[in-house]
Amino acid sequence: MSMACRLPGSHDNPAAFWNLLISGKEYLQKVPLSRFDVDQLEERVYVKQGRFLNDVEMFDNKFF
């Protein structure tokens, strides 16, 4: 049996995710520039931080 995962903050394996959970820390980051520039849209954007997957453009949606 095996397990894999892709979670925000480069937590790409169960051990890394478990370490995040037991540390009690939150993983928040500024919206990546690859999504959009928060600073340019400042007056229209209310949420400037979130949890984002790295390399989201590599997601194979046809697989699902």
Predicted model as a PDB file, atoms N, CA, C, CB and O in Angstrom, pLDDT in the B-factor column:
MODEL        1                                                                  
ATOM      1  N   MET A   1       0.841  -1.140   0.000  1.00 75.00           N  
ATOM      2  CA  MET A   1       0.000   0.000   0.000  1.00 75.00           C  
ATOM      3  C   MET A   1       0.903   1.225   0.000  1.00 75.00           C  
ATOM      4  CB  MET A   1      -0.966  -0.015   1.200  1.00 75.00           C  
ATOM      5  O   MET A   1       1.980   1.220   0.597  1.00 75.00           O  
ATOM      6  N   SER A   2       0.458   2.252  -0.664  1.00 74.00           N  
ATOM      7  CA  SER A   2       1.218   3.498  -0.671  1.00 74.00           C  
ATOM      8  C   SER A   2       0.256   4.667  -0.566  1.00 74.00           C  
ATOM      9  CB  SER A   2       2.088   3.616  -1.947  1.00 74.00           C  
ATOM     10  O   SER A   2      -0.960   4.511  -0.677  1.00 74.00           O  
ATOM     11  N   MET A   3       0.830   5.838  -0.349  1.00 73.00           N  
ATOM     12  CA  MET A   3       0.017   7.034  -0.196  1.00 73.00           C  
ATOM     13  C   MET A   3       0.802   8.208  -0.757  1.00 73.00           C  
ATOM     14  CB  MET A   3      -0.373   7.275   1.296  1.00 73.00           C  
ATOM     15  O   MET A   3       2.020   8.291  -0.599  1.00 73.00           O  
ATOM     16  N   ALA A   4       0.101   9.096  -1.402  1.00 71.00           N  
ATOM     17  CA  ALA A   4       0.726  10.302  -1.939  1.00 71.00           C  
ATOM     18  C   ALA A   4      -0.229  11.471  -1.726  1.00 71.00           C  
ATOM     19  CB  ALA A   4       1.081  10.134  -3.455  1.00 71.00           C  
ATOM     20  O   ALA A   4      -1.427  11.277  -1.518  1.00 71.00           O  
ATOM     21  N   CYS A   5       0.307  12.674  -1.779  1.00 77.00           N  
ATOM     22  CA  CYS A   5      -0.549  13.843  -1.626  1.00 77.00           C  
ATOM     23  C   CYS A   5       0.148  15.080  -2.174  1.00 77.00           C  
ATOM     24  CB  CYS A   5      -0.929  14.048  -0.149  1.00 77.00           C  
ATOM     25  O   CYS A   5       1.374  15.137  -2.268  1.00 77.00           O  
ATOM     26  N   ARG A   6      -0.653  16.055  -2.529  1.00 77.00           N  
ATOM     27  CA  ARG A   6      -0.155  17.377  -2.911  1.00 77.00           C  
ATOM     28  C   ARG A   6      -0.957  18.387  -2.118  1.00 77.00           C  
ATOM     29  CB  ARG A   6      -0.275  17.633  -4.468  1.00 77.00           C  
ATOM     30  O   ARG A   6      -2.159  18.547  -2.327  1.00 77.00           O  
ATOM     31  N   LEU A   7      -0.295  19.050  -1.226  1.00 77.00           N  
ATOM     32  CA  LEU A   7      -0.962  20.010  -0.361  1.00 77.00           C  
ATOM     33  C   LEU A   7      -0.227  21.341  -0.415  1.00 77.00           C  
ATOM     34  CB  LEU A   7      -1.036  19.486   1.088  1.00 77.00           C  
ATOM     35  O   LEU A   7       0.941  21.390  -0.799  1.00 77.00           O  
ATOM     36  N   PRO A   8      -0.897  22.415  -0.036  1.00 78.00           N  
ATOM     37  CA  PRO A   8      -0.240  23.722  -0.056  1.00 78.00           C  
ATOM     38  C   PRO A   8       1.043  23.748   0.769  1.00 78.00           C  
ATOM     39  CB  PRO A   8      -1.188  24.780   0.455  1.00 78.00           C  
ATOM     40  O   PRO A   8       1.173  23.049   1.774  1.00 78.00           O  
ATOM     41  N   GLY A   9       1.981  24.568   0.320  1.00 74.00           N  
ATOM     42  CA  GLY A   9       3.222  24.752   1.057  1.00 74.00           C  
ATOM     43  C   GLY A   9       4.270  23.698   0.784  1.00 74.00           C  
ATOM     44  O   GLY A   9       5.118  23.434   1.638  1.00 74.00           O  
ATOM     45  N   SER A  10       4.231  23.096  -0.373  1.00 71.00           N  
ATOM     46  CA  SER A  10       5.187  22.052  -0.753  1.00 71.00           C  
ATOM     47  C   SER A  10       5.121  20.842   0.165  1.00 71.00           C  
ATOM     48  CB  SER A  10       6.591  22.609  -0.751  1.00 71.00           C  
ATOM     49  O   SER A  10       6.107  20.121   0.317  1.00 71.00           O  
ATOM     50  N   HIS A  11       3.980  20.618   0.767  1.00 75.00           N  
ATOM     51  CA  HIS A  11       3.794  19.416   1.566  1.00 75.00           C  
ATOM     52  C   HIS A  11       3.314  18.342   0.605  1.00 75.00           C  
ATOM     53  CB  HIS A  11       2.774  19.641   2.759  1.00 75.00           C  
ATOM     54  O   HIS A  11       2.115  18.138   0.417  1.00 75.00           O  
ATOM     55  N   ASP A  12       4.283  17.660   0.000  1.00 79.00           N  
ATOM     56  CA  ASP A  12       3.970  16.740  -1.084  1.00 79.00           C  
ATOM     57  C   ASP A  12       4.147  15.278  -0.708  1.00 79.00           C  
ATOM     58  CB  ASP A  12       4.822  17.052  -2.264  1.00 79.00           C  
ATOM     59  O   ASP A  12       4.243  14.404  -1.570  1.00 79.00           O  
ATOM     60  N   ASN A  13       4.188  15.031   0.582  1.00 83.00           N  
ATOM     61  CA  ASN A  13       4.219  13.645   1.038  1.00 83.00           C  
ATOM     62  C   ASN A  13       3.578  13.577   2.421  1.00 83.00           C  
ATOM     63  CB  ASN A  13       5.684  13.091   1.068  1.00 83.00           C  
ATOM     64  O   ASN A  13       3.540  14.581   3.133  1.00 83.00           O  
ATOM     65  N   PRO A  14       3.082  12.429   2.802  1.00 84.00           N  
ATOM     66  CA  PRO A  14       2.377  12.313   4.082  1.00 84.00           C  
ATOM     67  C   PRO A  14       3.216  12.732   5.291  1.00 84.00           C  
ATOM     68  CB  PRO A  14       1.916  10.898   4.271  1.00 84.00           C  
ATOM     69  O   PRO A  14       2.682  13.309   6.238  1.00 84.00           O  
ATOM     70  N   ALA A  15       4.506  12.454   5.274  1.00 87.00           N  
ATOM     71  CA  ALA A  15       5.359  12.813   6.420  1.00 87.00           C  
ATOM     72  C   ALA A  15       5.445  14.331   6.577  1.00 87.00           C  
ATOM     73  CB  ALA A  15       6.776  12.217   6.249  1.00 87.00           C  
ATOM     74  O   ALA A  15       5.374  14.840   7.696  1.00 87.00           O  
ATOM     75  N   ALA A  16       5.597  15.052   5.477  1.00 84.00           N  
ATOM     76  CA  ALA A  16       5.660  16.515   5.545  1.00 84.00           C  
ATOM     77  C   ALA A  16       4.338  17.089   6.039  1.00 84.00           C  
ATOM     78  CB  ALA A  16       6.012  17.107   4.169  1.00 84.00           C  
ATOM     79  O   ALA A  16       4.322  18.031   6.831  1.00 84.00           O  
ATOM     80  N   PHE A  17       3.235  16.522   5.574  1.00 83.00           N  
ATOM     81  CA  PHE A  17       1.925  16.981   6.033  1.00 83.00           C  
ATOM     82  C   PHE A  17       1.738  16.687   7.516  1.00 83.00           C  
ATOM     83  CB  PHE A  17       0.806  16.318   5.217  1.00 83.00           C  
ATOM     84  O   PHE A  17       1.232  17.529   8.258  1.00 83.00           O  
ATOM     85  N   TRP A  18       2.137  15.516   7.945  1.00 87.00           N  
ATOM     86  CA  TRP A  18       2.023  15.165   9.358  1.00 87.00           C  
ATOM     87  C   TRP A  18       2.845  16.124  10.223  1.00 87.00           C  
ATOM     88  CB  TRP A  18       2.479  13.713   9.588  1.00 87.00           C  
ATOM     89  O   TRP A  18       2.382  16.564  11.275  1.00 87.00           O  
ATOM     90  N   ASN A  19       4.050  16.442   9.785  1.00 88.00           N  
ATOM     91  CA  ASN A  19       4.891  17.377  10.543  1.00 88.00           C  
ATOM     92  C   ASN A  19       4.229  18.751  10.645  1.00 88.00           C  
ATOM     93  CB  ASN A  19       6.279  17.509   9.885  1.00 88.00           C  
ATOM     94  O   ASN A  19       4.323  19.403  11.685  1.00 88.00           O  
ATOM     95  N   LEU A  20       3.567  19.193   9.591  1.00 84.00           N  
ATOM     96  CA  LEU A  20       2.832  20.454   9.642  1.00 84.00           C  
ATOM     97  C   LEU A  20       1.708  20.373  10.674  1.00 84.00           C  
ATOM     98  CB  LEU A  20       2.260  20.805   8.251  1.00 84.00           C  
ATOM     99  O   LEU A  20       1.517  21.297  11.464  1.00 84.00           O  
ATOM    100  N   LEU A  21       0.967  19.263  10.664  1.00 86.00           N  
ATOM    101  CA  LEU A  21      -0.140  19.106  11.610  1.00 86.00           C  
ATOM    102  C   LEU A  21       0.326  19.113  13.058  1.00 86.00           C  
ATOM    103  CB  LEU A  21      -0.883  17.822  11.327  1.00 86.00           C  
ATOM    104  O   LEU A  21      -0.254  19.809  13.891  1.00 86.00           O  
ATOM    105  N   ILE A  22       1.363  18.349  13.366  1.00 92.00           N  
ATOM    106  CA  ILE A  22       1.795  18.261  14.763  1.00 92.00           C  
ATOM    107  C   ILE A  22       2.514  19.531  15.230  1.00 92.00           C  
ATOM    108  CB  ILE A  22       2.709  17.057  14.949  1.00 92.00           C  
ATOM    109  O   ILE A  22       2.616  19.781  16.431  1.00 92.00           O  
ATOM    110  N   SER A  23       3.013  20.335  14.277  1.00 91.00           N  
ATOM    111  CA  SER A  23       3.660  21.585  14.674  1.00 91.00           C  
ATOM    112  C   SER A  23       2.637  22.634  15.094  1.00 91.00           C  
ATOM    113  CB  SER A  23       4.516  22.123  13.532  1.00 91.00           C  
ATOM    114  O   SER A  23       2.975  23.587  15.795  1.00 91.00           O  
ATOM    115  N   GLY A  24       1.382  22.460  14.664  1.00 88.00           N  
ATOM    116  CA  GLY A  24       0.332  23.411  15.018  1.00 88.00           C  
ATOM    117  C   GLY A  24       0.390  24.702  14.228  1.00 88.00           C  
ATOM    118  O   GLY A  24      -0.321  25.654  14.551  1.00 88.00           O  
ATOM    119  N   LYS A  25       1.221  24.756  13.201  1.00 84.00           N  
ATOM    120  CA  LYS A  25       1.376  25.975  12.412  1.00 84.00           C  
ATOM    121  C   LYS A  25       0.325  26.042  11.310  1.00 84.00           C  
ATOM    122  CB  LYS A  25       2.784  26.050  11.806  1.00 84.00           C  
ATOM    123  O   LYS A  25      -0.205  25.024  10.866  1.00 84.00           O  
ATOM    124  N   GLU A  26       0.046  27.249  10.889  1.00 81.00           N  
ATOM    125  CA  GLU A  26      -0.825  27.507   9.742  1.00 81.00           C  
ATOM    126  C   GLU A  26       0.058  27.777   8.547  1.00 81.00           C  
ATOM    127  CB  GLU A  26      -1.797  28.703  10.006  1.00 81.00           C  
ATOM    128  O   GLU A  26       1.113  28.397   8.672  1.00 81.00           O  
ATOM    129  N   TYR A  27      -0.365  27.318   7.403  1.00 82.00           N  
ATOM    130  CA  TYR A  27       0.389  27.645   6.197  1.00 82.00           C  
ATOM    131  C   TYR A  27      -0.416  28.630   5.369  1.00 82.00           C  
ATOM    132  CB  TYR A  27       0.718  26.370   5.374  1.00 82.00           C  
ATOM    133  O   TYR A  27      -1.403  28.252   4.738  1.00 82.00           O  
ATOM    134  N   LEU A  28      -0.005  29.875   5.366  1.00 87.00           N  
ATOM    135  CA  LEU A  28      -0.613  30.926   4.550  1.00 87.00           C  
ATOM    136  C   LEU A  28       0.487  31.601   3.760  1.00 87.00           C  
ATOM    137  CB  LEU A  28      -1.390  31.961   5.425  1.00 87.00           C  
ATOM    138  O   LEU A  28       1.607  31.765   4.242  1.00 87.00           O  
ATOM    139  N   GLN A  29       0.156  31.988   2.541  1.00 87.00           N  
ATOM    140  CA  GLN A  29       1.109  32.742   1.743  1.00 87.00           C  
ATOM    141  C   GLN A  29       0.357  33.776   0.922  1.00 87.00           C  
ATOM    142  CB  GLN A  29       1.937  31.806   0.830  1.00 87.00           C  
ATOM    143  O   GLN A  29      -0.848  33.660   0.702  1.00 87.00           O  
ATOM    144  N   LYS A  30       1.077  34.774   0.480  1.00 88.00           N  
ATOM    145  CA  LYS A  30       0.505  35.782  -0.398  1.00 88.00           C  
ATOM    146  C   LYS A  30       0.114  35.122  -1.718  1.00 88.00           C  
ATOM    147  CB  LYS A  30       1.503  36.951  -0.633  1.00 88.00           C  
ATOM    148  O   LYS A  30       0.756  34.161  -2.142  1.00 88.00           O  
ATOM    149  N   VAL A  31      -0.922  35.624  -2.363  1.00 86.00           N  
ATOM    150  CA  VAL A  31      -1.354  35.080  -3.653  1.00 86.00           C  
ATOM    151  C   VAL A  31      -0.167  35.125  -4.614  1.00 86.00           C  
ATOM    152  CB  VAL A  31      -2.580  35.881  -4.230  1.00 86.00           C  
ATOM    153  O   VAL A  31       0.425  36.186  -4.810  1.00 86.00           O  
ATOM    154  N   PRO A  32       0.187  33.986  -5.216  1.00 86.00           N  
ATOM    155  CA  PRO A  32       1.339  33.955  -6.130  1.00 86.00           C  
ATOM    156  C   PRO A  32       1.117  34.844  -7.357  1.00 86.00           C  
ATOM    157  CB  PRO A  32       1.618  32.515  -6.579  1.00 86.00           C  
ATOM    158  O   PRO A  32      -0.007  34.967  -7.845  1.00 86.00           O  
ATOM    159  N   LEU A  33       2.171  35.447  -7.841  1.00 86.00           N  
ATOM    160  CA  LEU A  33       2.083  36.276  -9.050  1.00 86.00           C  
ATOM    161  C   LEU A  33       1.642  35.463 -10.262  1.00 86.00           C  
ATOM    162  CB  LEU A  33       3.432  36.939  -9.336  1.00 86.00           C  
ATOM    163  O   LEU A  33       1.096  36.016 -11.217  1.00 86.00           O  
ATOM    164  N   SER A  34       1.875  34.156 -10.228  1.00 83.00           N  
ATOM    165  CA  SER A  34       1.430  33.318 -11.345  1.00 83.00           C  
ATOM    166  C   SER A  34      -0.094  33.253 -11.424  1.00 83.00           C  
ATOM    167  CB  SER A  34       2.004  31.907 -11.209  1.00 83.00           C  
ATOM    168  O   SER A  34      -0.642  32.911 -12.472  1.00 83.00           O  
ATOM    169  N   ARG A  35      -0.775  33.573 -10.341  1.00 82.00           N  
ATOM    170  CA  ARG A  35      -2.246  33.618 -10.342  1.00 82.00           C  
ATOM    171  C   ARG A  35      -2.717  35.003 -10.777  1.00 82.00           C  
ATOM    172  CB  ARG A  35      -2.816  33.267  -8.933  1.00 82.00           C  
ATOM    173  O   ARG A  35      -3.410  35.152 -11.784  1.00 82.00           O  
ATOM    174  N   PHE A  36      -2.330  36.007 -10.000  1.00 82.00           N  
ATOM    175  CA  PHE A  36      -2.580  37.404 -10.346  1.00 82.00           C  
ATOM    176  C   PHE A  36      -1.827  38.291  -9.373  1.00 82.00           C  
ATOM    177  CB  PHE A  36      -4.099  37.728 -10.326  1.00 82.00           C  
ATOM    178  O   PHE A  36      -1.430  37.846  -8.296  1.00 82.00           O  
ATOM    179  N   ASP A  37      -1.633  39.536  -9.749  1.00 85.00           N  
ATOM    180  CA  ASP A  37      -0.882  40.485  -8.931  1.00 85.00           C  
ATOM    181  C   ASP A  37      -1.834  41.195  -7.971  1.00 85.00           C  
ATOM    182  CB  ASP A  37      -0.132  41.514  -9.823  1.00 85.00           C  
ATOM    183  O   ASP A  37      -2.581  42.087  -8.373  1.00 85.00           O  
ATOM    184  N   VAL A  38      -1.802  40.797  -6.721  1.00 83.00           N  
ATOM    185  CA  VAL A  38      -2.684  41.363  -5.695  1.00 83.00           C  
ATOM    186  C   VAL A  38      -2.458  42.862  -5.545  1.00 83.00           C  
ATOM    187  CB  VAL A  38      -2.460  40.661  -4.348  1.00 83.00           C  
ATOM    188  O   VAL A  38      -3.405  43.619  -5.334  1.00 83.00           O  
ATOM    189  N   ASP A  39      -1.216  43.283  -5.654  1.00 82.00           N  
ATOM    190  CA  ASP A  39      -0.906  44.695  -5.446  1.00 82.00           C  
ATOM    191  C   ASP A  39      -1.512  45.583  -6.528  1.00 82.00           C  
ATOM    192  CB  ASP A  39       0.596  44.894  -5.401  1.00 82.00           C  
ATOM    193  O   ASP A  39      -1.861  46.732  -6.256  1.00 82.00           O  
ATOM    194  N   GLN A  40      -1.641  45.071  -7.750  1.00 83.00           N  
ATOM    195  CA  GLN A  40      -2.274  45.849  -8.819  1.00 83.00           C  
ATOM    196  C   GLN A  40      -3.772  45.958  -8.632  1.00 83.00           C  
ATOM    197  CB  GLN A  40      -1.977  45.230 -10.166  1.00 83.00           C  
ATOM    198  O   GLN A  40      -4.377  46.959  -9.018  1.00 83.00           O  
ATOM    199  N   LEU A  41      -4.371  44.950  -8.048  1.00 79.00           N  
ATOM    200  CA  LEU A  41      -5.821  44.913  -7.868  1.00 79.00           C  
ATOM    201  C   LEU A  41      -6.224  45.240  -6.441  1.00 79.00           C  
ATOM    202  CB  LEU A  41      -6.362  43.553  -8.253  1.00 79.00           C  
ATOM    203  O   LEU A  41      -7.311  44.857  -6.007  1.00 79.00           O  
ATOM    204  N   GLU A  42      -5.389  45.927  -5.717  1.00 68.00           N  
ATOM    205  CA  GLU A  42      -5.543  46.104  -4.279  1.00 68.00           C  
ATOM    206  C   GLU A  42      -6.930  46.570  -3.856  1.00 68.00           C  
ATOM    207  CB  GLU A  42      -4.535  47.077  -3.792  1.00 68.00           C  
ATOM    208  O   GLU A  42      -7.475  46.040  -2.888  1.00 68.00           O  
ATOM    209  N   GLU A  43      -7.518  47.540  -4.547  1.00 76.00           N  
ATOM    210  CA  GLU A  43      -8.812  48.054  -4.079  1.00 76.00           C  
ATOM    211  C   GLU A  43      -9.969  47.084  -4.355  1.00 76.00           C  
ATOM    212  CB  GLU A  43      -9.104  49.393  -4.742  1.00 76.00           C  
ATOM    213  O   GLU A  43     -11.046  47.243  -3.781  1.00 76.00           O  
ATOM    214  N   ARG A  44      -9.768  46.090  -5.216  1.00 78.00           N  
ATOM    215  CA  ARG A  44     -10.850  45.154  -5.529  1.00 78.00           C  
ATOM    216  C   ARG A  44     -10.649  43.776  -4.915  1.00 78.00           C  
ATOM    217  CB  ARG A  44     -10.987  45.017  -7.018  1.00 78.00           C  
ATOM    218  O   ARG A  44     -11.529  42.922  -5.025  1.00 78.00           O  
ATOM    219  N   VAL A  45      -9.523  43.545  -4.277  1.00 79.00           N  
ATOM    220  CA  VAL A  45      -9.227  42.236  -3.701  1.00 79.00           C  
ATOM    221  C   VAL A  45      -9.305  42.332  -2.185  1.00 79.00           C  
ATOM    222  CB  VAL A  45      -7.828  41.728  -4.151  1.00 79.00           C  
ATOM    223  O   VAL A  45      -8.619  43.143  -1.563  1.00 79.00           O  
ATOM    224  N   TYR A  46     -10.151  41.491  -1.601  1.00 82.00           N  
ATOM    225  CA  TYR A  46     -10.327  41.513  -0.154  1.00 82.00           C  
ATOM    226  C   TYR A  46      -9.465  40.459   0.541  1.00 82.00           C  
ATOM    227  CB  TYR A  46     -11.791  41.297   0.194  1.00 82.00           C  
ATOM    228  O   TYR A  46      -9.085  40.624   1.701  1.00 82.00           O  
ATOM    229  N   VAL A  47      -9.166  39.398  -0.161  1.00 83.00           N  
ATOM    230  CA  VAL A  47      -8.353  38.322   0.394  1.00 83.00           C  
ATOM    231  C   VAL A  47      -7.011  38.325  -0.317  1.00 83.00           C  
ATOM    232  CB  VAL A  47      -9.061  36.938   0.250  1.00 83.00           C  
ATOM    233  O   VAL A  47      -6.941  38.163  -1.535  1.00 83.00           O  
ATOM    234  N   LYS A  48      -5.953  38.511   0.449  1.00 84.00           N  
ATOM    235  CA  LYS A  48      -4.619  38.628  -0.142  1.00 84.00           C  
ATOM    236  C   LYS A  48      -3.706  37.470   0.204  1.00 84.00           C  
ATOM    237  CB  LYS A  48      -3.980  39.903   0.296  1.00 84.00           C  
ATOM    238  O   LYS A  48      -2.565  37.413  -0.255  1.00 84.00           O  
ATOM    239  N   GLN A  49      -4.208  36.543   1.018  1.00 88.00           N  
ATOM    240  CA  GLN A  49      -3.436  35.373   1.394  1.00 88.00           C  
ATOM    241  C   GLN A  49      -4.300  34.132   1.250  1.00 88.00           C  
ATOM    242  CB  GLN A  49      -2.902  35.505   2.834  1.00 88.00           C  
ATOM    243  O   GLN A  49      -5.529  34.206   1.257  1.00 88.00           O  
ATOM    244  N   GLY A  50      -3.646  33.007   1.120  1.00 88.00           N  
ATOM    245  CA  GLY A  50      -4.377  31.750   1.016  1.00 88.00           C  
ATOM    246  C   GLY A  50      -3.436  30.581   1.050  1.00 88.00           C  
ATOM    247  O   GLY A  50      -2.250  30.719   1.349  1.00 88.00           O  
ATOM    248  N   ARG A  51      -3.975  29.438   0.743  1.00 86.00           N  
ATOM    249  CA  ARG A  51      -3.198  28.207   0.674  1.00 86.00           C  
ATOM    250  C   ARG A  51      -3.202  27.763  -0.786  1.00 86.00           C  
ATOM    251  CB  ARG A  51      -3.785  27.087   1.628  1.00 86.00           C  
ATOM    252  O   ARG A  51      -4.253  27.450  -1.344  1.00 86.00           O  
ATOM    253  N   PHE A  52      -2.040  27.738  -1.390  1.00 84.00           N  
ATOM    254  CA  PHE A  52      -1.928  27.490  -2.825  1.00 84.00           C  
ATOM    255  C   PHE A  52      -1.009  26.316  -3.108  1.00 84.00           C  
ATOM    256  CB  PHE A  52      -1.421  28.732  -3.543  1.00 84.00           C  
ATOM    257  O   PHE A  52       0.026  26.148  -2.463  1.00 84.00           O  
ATOM    258  N   LEU A  53      -1.403  25.504  -4.084  1.00 80.00           N  
ATOM    259  CA  LEU A  53      -0.544  24.417  -4.541  1.00 80.00           C  
ATOM    260  C   LEU A  53       0.527  24.975  -5.459  1.00 80.00           C  
ATOM    261  CB  LEU A  53      -1.366  23.325  -5.261  1.00 80.00           C  
ATOM    262  O   LEU A  53       0.268  25.880  -6.252  1.00 80.00           O  
ATOM    263  N   ASN A  54       1.722  24.433  -5.351  1.00 80.00           N  
ATOM    264  CA  ASN A  54       2.792  24.788  -6.279  1.00 80.00           C  
ATOM    265  C   ASN A  54       2.566  24.068  -7.604  1.00 80.00           C  
ATOM    266  CB  ASN A  54       4.185  24.431  -5.687  1.00 80.00           C  
ATOM    267  O   ASN A  54       2.015  22.968  -7.625  1.00 80.00           O  
ATOM    268  N   ASP A  55       2.978  24.668  -8.684  1.00 80.00           N  
ATOM    269  CA  ASP A  55       2.907  24.067 -10.018  1.00 80.00           C  
ATOM    270  C   ASP A  55       1.506  23.587 -10.372  1.00 80.00           C  
ATOM    271  CB  ASP A  55       3.873  22.910 -10.113  1.00 80.00           C  
ATOM    272  O   ASP A  55       1.345  22.506 -10.938  1.00 80.00           O  
ATOM    273  N   VAL A  56       0.498  24.379 -10.043  1.00 79.00           N  
ATOM    274  CA  VAL A  56      -0.889  23.984 -10.301  1.00 79.00           C  
ATOM    275  C   VAL A  56      -1.155  23.807 -11.795  1.00 79.00           C  
ATOM    276  CB  VAL A  56      -1.849  25.024  -9.722  1.00 79.00           C  
ATOM    277  O   VAL A  56      -2.050  23.052 -12.174  1.00 79.00           O  
ATOM    278  N   GLU A  57      -0.393  24.486 -12.642  1.00 79.00           N  
ATOM    279  CA  GLU A  57      -0.581  24.361 -14.081  1.00 79.00           C  
ATOM    280  C   GLU A  57      -0.206  22.967 -14.594  1.00 79.00           C  
ATOM    281  CB  GLU A  57       0.240  25.414 -14.802  1.00 79.00           C  
ATOM    282  O   GLU A  57      -0.543  22.611 -15.723  1.00 79.00           O  
ATOM    283  N   MET A  58       0.477  22.193 -13.781  1.00 79.00           N  
ATOM    284  CA  MET A  58       0.858  20.839 -14.179  1.00 79.00           C  
ATOM    285  C   MET A  58      -0.214  19.806 -13.814  1.00 79.00           C  
ATOM    286  CB  MET A  58       2.181  20.461 -13.528  1.00 79.00           C  
ATOM    287  O   MET A  58      -0.034  18.617 -14.077  1.00 79.00           O  
ATOM    288  N   PHE A  59      -1.324  20.243 -13.212  1.00 78.00           N  
ATOM    289  CA  PHE A  59      -2.401  19.342 -12.836  1.00 78.00           C  
ATOM    290  C   PHE A  59      -2.995  18.695 -14.085  1.00 78.00           C  
ATOM    291  CB  PHE A  59      -3.491  20.095 -12.041  1.00 78.00           C  
ATOM    292  O   PHE A  59      -3.326  19.389 -15.047  1.00 78.00           O  
ATOM    293  N   ASP A  60      -3.130  17.382 -14.075  1.00 80.00           N  
ATOM    294  CA  ASP A  60      -3.644  16.646 -15.221  1.00 80.00           C  
ATOM    295  C   ASP A  60      -5.146  16.412 -15.047  1.00 80.00           C  
ATOM    296  CB  ASP A  60      -2.894  15.299 -15.391  1.00 80.00           C  
ATOM    297  O   ASP A  60      -5.566  15.358 -14.570  1.00 80.00           O  
ATOM    298  N   ASN A  61      -5.948  17.400 -15.436  1.00 81.00           N  
ATOM    299  CA  ASN A  61      -7.389  17.275 -15.236  1.00 81.00           C  
ATOM    300  C   ASN A  61      -8.015  16.183 -16.105  1.00 81.00           C  
ATOM    301  CB  ASN A  61      -8.058  18.597 -15.525  1.00 81.00           C  
ATOM    302  O   ASN A  61      -9.078  15.671 -15.754  1.00 81.00           O  
ATOM    303  N   LYS A  62      -7.403  15.816 -17.206  1.00 86.00           N  
ATOM    304  CA  LYS A  62      -7.943  14.752 -18.055  1.00 86.00           C  
ATOM    305  C   LYS A  62      -7.842  13.393 -17.364  1.00 86.00           C  
ATOM    306  CB  LYS A  62      -7.203  14.715 -19.401  1.00 86.00           C  
ATOM    307  O   LYS A  62      -8.615  12.482 -17.662  1.00 86.00           O  
ATOM    308  N   PHE A  63      -6.893  13.260 -16.446  1.00 82.00           N  
ATOM    309  CA  PHE A  63      -6.734  12.020 -15.699  1.00 82.00           C  
ATOM    310  C   PHE A  63      -7.967  11.744 -14.832  1.00 82.00           C  
ATOM    311  CB  PHE A  63      -5.470  12.083 -14.826  1.00 82.00           C  
ATOM    312  O   PHE A  63      -8.346  10.593 -14.614  1.00 82.00           O  
ATOM    313  N   PHE A  64      -8.577  12.814 -14.349  1.00 75.00           N  
ATOM    314  CA  PHE A  64      -9.736  12.684 -13.475  1.00 75.00           C  
ATOM    315  C   PHE A  64     -11.004  12.824 -14.263  1.00 75.00           C  
ATOM    316  CB  PHE A  64      -9.698  13.711 -12.361  1.00 75.00           C  
ATOM    317  O   PHE A  64     -12.094  12.743 -13.698  1.00 75.00           O  
TER     318      PHE A  64                                                      
ENDMDL                                                                          
END                                                                             
